[in-house]
Amino acid sequence: MSKNYLESMKLIDKNNFYNPREAFEIISKVAKAKFDETIELHVKLGVDPRHADQQVRGTVLLPNGTGKNVKILVFAKGDKAKEAIDSGADYVGDQELINKIQNENWFDFDIIVATPDMMGVVGRIGKLLGPKGLMPNPKSGTVTLDISKTVSEIKSGKVEYRIDKTAIIHVGIGKKTFSIESLLENFNTIMSAIIKSKPASSKGQYIKSVSVCSTMSPAVKINISKII
């Protein structure tokens, strides 16, 4: 553990559960890296990821964005390709970009958006995209004909949340340079979306635990009674 990490641990009572504002105030003090650290949210849910009817996945537009310059790759042709370029997508193309990913192991992007007619081609590299969480999906809004709106929303701070194999959601909700108020607004927005996404088949306690941390800091546990 680094010296800064050990110093940060002294400011966090690992046996205490903080209200959201206190948690972000602590994180702002312990995030001491020289770069603008990402503020991460981790939510443990009381669902079983092995069951299709207990999947939790969705998208939400954070009111203050993520603070990250998201690089978007759009698979589209013709007018939709032009629409993607005009909307500010970082990379736009079809088969040539598929080849670049396959042959050059090129992954200089954060998210992929595709028109429905391109999914047959994109599916050929599903084994490469899937493990990295990059495969376009209608549920996340990344398979769409409304390229302009989708690219604009992603650039403005639209994020996807979904549970992993251990039923935990991990998502960035801002940067350490954000104000406490901005972080709280983003936090409340995504927590509300997660709560509304509770599967009908989920029984018992839905929100098991919530914590926040910066890229290089220990986690701060949040009192879930303060948010549900």
Secondary structure, DSSP 8 states (H G I E B T S, - for coil): --HHHHHHHHT--TT--B-HHHHHHHHHHH---SS--EEEEEEEESS-TTSGGG--EEEEE-TT--SS---EEEE--HHHHHHHHHHT-SEEESHHHHHHHHHH-----SEEEE-GGGHHHHGGGHHHHGGGT----GGGT-B-S-HHHHHHHHHHTEEEEEB-TTSEEEEEEEETTS-HHHHHHHHHHHHHHHHHT--TT--S-SEEEEEEEETTS--EEE-GGGT-
